[in-house]
């Protein structure tokens, strides 16, 4: 029994002897130089897979909808250079809708001593990114005569919001007379809009089609009509 106890004690002491330290292995220089390249390739592969899995062209995307608002909020926090590569300029423009305001009169024609036109518009941003209206040109057509008005004030348009803006400008008295003589012809007021927007993703342009069927509010016009 004494001999077996000595053997067990010697084994226990041998197991407690620490093993000699191993020298650190050097990483070859070629492997260190390849690491950033491999990391870049990995990031590019991930972005490529994300772009392929979640396309955003032609308005048919799997992420457009209320159920995935969290995804768009996450995307909005990404750096601008990555968003520019992934999100096209055309997609930003598709999410901006410009129209005349639906309530009251969207256009007011004042034919008084200081003749002028006032136009109210709504800008709806249905996209996930914050955009800013940089400038806007509105062409008002009165009985076939075009008048251009400009808005140069920068206006923020946050995502999922509707912003109302207006433009105002003079009308020559000759155009007022021409307009008064043609009021009886019905639908003679229309307009077109060209708007320039800024964002962290792209700067882009939105052009509307001809917005017709506008029923303006006429001030100081009936006297001209009766005189004709």
PEPEDA-V376099 format. One record per residue. RES is the residue in one small letter. PHI is phi as a letter, one per 20 degrees, with the letter a starting at -180 (none if undefined). PSI is psi in degrees with one decimal (NA if undefined). NEAR is the number of other ideal C-beta (glycine too) atoms within 12 Angstrom. Layout:
res->{RES/RES}
phi->{PHI/PHI}
psi->{PSI/PSI}
near->{NEAR/NEAR}
//
This chain:
res->{x/x/x/x/x/x/x/x/x/x/x/x/x/x/x/x/x/x/x/x/x/x/x/x/x/x/x/x/x/x/x/x/x/x/x/x/x/x/x/x/x/x/x/x/x/x/x/x/x/x/x/x/x/x/x/x/x/x/x/x/x/x/x/x/x/x/x/x/x/x/x/x/x/x/x/x/x/x/x/x/x/x/x/x/x/x/x/x/x/x/x/x/x/x/x/x/x/x/x/x/x/x/x/x/x/x/x/x/x/x/x/x/x/x/x/x/x/x/x/x/x/x/x/x/x/x/x/x/x/x/x/x/x/x/x/x/x/x/x/x/x/x/x/x/x/x/x/x/x/x/x/x/x/x/x/x/x/x/x/x/x/x/x/x/x/x/x/x/x/x/x/x/x/x/x/x/x/x/x/x/x/x/x/x/x/x/x/x/x/x/x/x/x/x/x/x/x/x/x/x/x/x/x/x/x/x/x/x/x/x/x/x/x/x/x/x/x/x/x/x/x/x/x/x/x/x/x/x}
phi->{none/f/f/f/f/f/f/f/f/f/f/f/f/f/f/e/f/f/f/f/f/e/f/f/e/e/e/g/f/f/f/f/f/e/f/f/f/f/f/f/f/f/f/f/f/f/f/f/f/f/f/f/f/c/f/c/d/m/m/d/c/e/d/e/q/f/f/d/f/f/f/f/f/f/f/f/e/f/f/f/f/f/f/f/f/e/d/f/f/f/f/f/f/f/e/d/d/c/b/f/f/e/d/l/d/f/c/c/d/d/d/f/f/d/f/b/c/c/c/d/c/d/d/d/d/e/e/e/d/f/c/c/f/e/a/b/d/d/d/e/d/d/l/n/d/e/c/d/c/c/c/d/e/f/c/f/c/f/f/l/c/c/d/d/c/b/c/b/a/f/c/f/f/f/f/f/f/f/f/f/f/d/g/f/e/n/f/c/d/b/b/c/c/c/c/d/c/d/a/f/e/b/e/b/c/c/d/e/f/f/e/d/m/e/d/f/e/e/d/m/d/g/f/f/f/f/f/f}
psi->{-36.2/-36.1/-40.4/-34.9/-38.0/-40.0/-42.6/-39.3/-39.3/-38.5/-40.5/-39.8/-39.2/-38.0/-23.1/-8.3/121.3/143.9/146.3/141.7/142.9/144.3/139.3/139.2/134.1/135.6/124.9/146.2/-35.0/-37.2/-40.3/-37.4/-25.7/-15.9/-49.1/-35.2/-44.1/-39.3/-40.9/-41.2/-37.5/-45.3/-41.4/-36.8/-42.2/-44.9/-39.0/-41.5/-39.4/-43.0/-36.8/-34.9/-28.2/74.7/153.6/28.3/155.0/19.5/3.5/93.2/151.8/-5.0/-2.3/115.2/165.1/-33.1/-22.1/33.1/-31.6/-34.5/-43.7/-36.4/-37.6/-41.8/-35.1/-18.3/-6.2/157.6/152.0/-37.4/-33.3/-39.7/-37.3/-34.3/-33.9/-35.2/114.0/159.5/-37.8/-33.0/-37.6/-45.0/-34.8/-25.1/5.6/124.0/127.7/129.6/167.2/154.4/144.9/-24.4/158.8/-152.5/123.9/-20.2/134.2/127.2/116.3/114.7/26.0/-161.4/-37.2/88.1/134.4/163.2/141.9/131.6/127.0/132.5/155.1/135.3/116.9/124.7/103.2/3.6/178.9/-4.0/148.2/129.3/163.5/126.9/118.2/-47.3/162.4/141.3/127.1/123.2/112.3/130.0/113.6/103.8/40.4/-5.1/120.8/140.2/130.5/132.2/150.2/142.4/120.9/2.3/128.0/132.1/123.1/141.1/91.6/163.2/146.8/37.8/165.0/126.8/135.6/132.6/167.4/155.7/152.3/143.2/166.6/157.7/124.6/146.8/-31.3/-35.8/-36.2/-44.0/-42.1/-40.8/-42.3/-35.7/-19.0/4.7/-37.0/-13.4/-1.0/-120.5/90.5/7.7/126.5/169.9/161.5/149.5/136.6/119.7/138.4/129.3/151.3/150.7/169.2/-15.5/-60.7/157.8/137.2/166.2/141.1/125.9/131.8/160.4/178.7/121.3/103.5/-175.3/23.2/129.6/99.1/162.3/118.0/126.8/134.1/30.7/-36.0/-35.3/-39.2/-37.9/-44.7/-32.5/-29.7/NA}
near->{7/8/9/10/11/12/13/14/14/14/13/12/11/12/11/10/10/8/8/6/6/7/6/6/7/9/11/10/9/11/13/13/12/14/15/12/14/15/14/13/14/14/16/17/14/16/22/16/14/24/22/14/15/23/20/32/17/11/16/13/25/15/26/24/14/12/10/16/17/14/22/29/16/15/30/25/16/22/14/20/13/20/30/20/20/31/36/23/26/19/33/32/30/23/35/38/24/39/28/36/24/16/9/15/22/34/39/31/38/26/34/19/12/16/30/27/41/29/43/31/40/28/34/26/31/26/40/35/38/27/39/28/37/24/24/36/29/35/26/41/29/38/28/17/23/20/34/22/31/21/28/15/16/18/27/20/35/21/26/20/22/20/30/23/32/27/34/25/27/23/38/18/19/18/29/35/23/27/36/30/23/23/26/15/15/13/19/28/36/30/35/28/37/26/38/27/35/23/33/23/34/27/21/29/24/35/20/26/14/19/28/20/17/31/20/32/20/28/24/22/33/16/15/26/20/11/12/16}
//
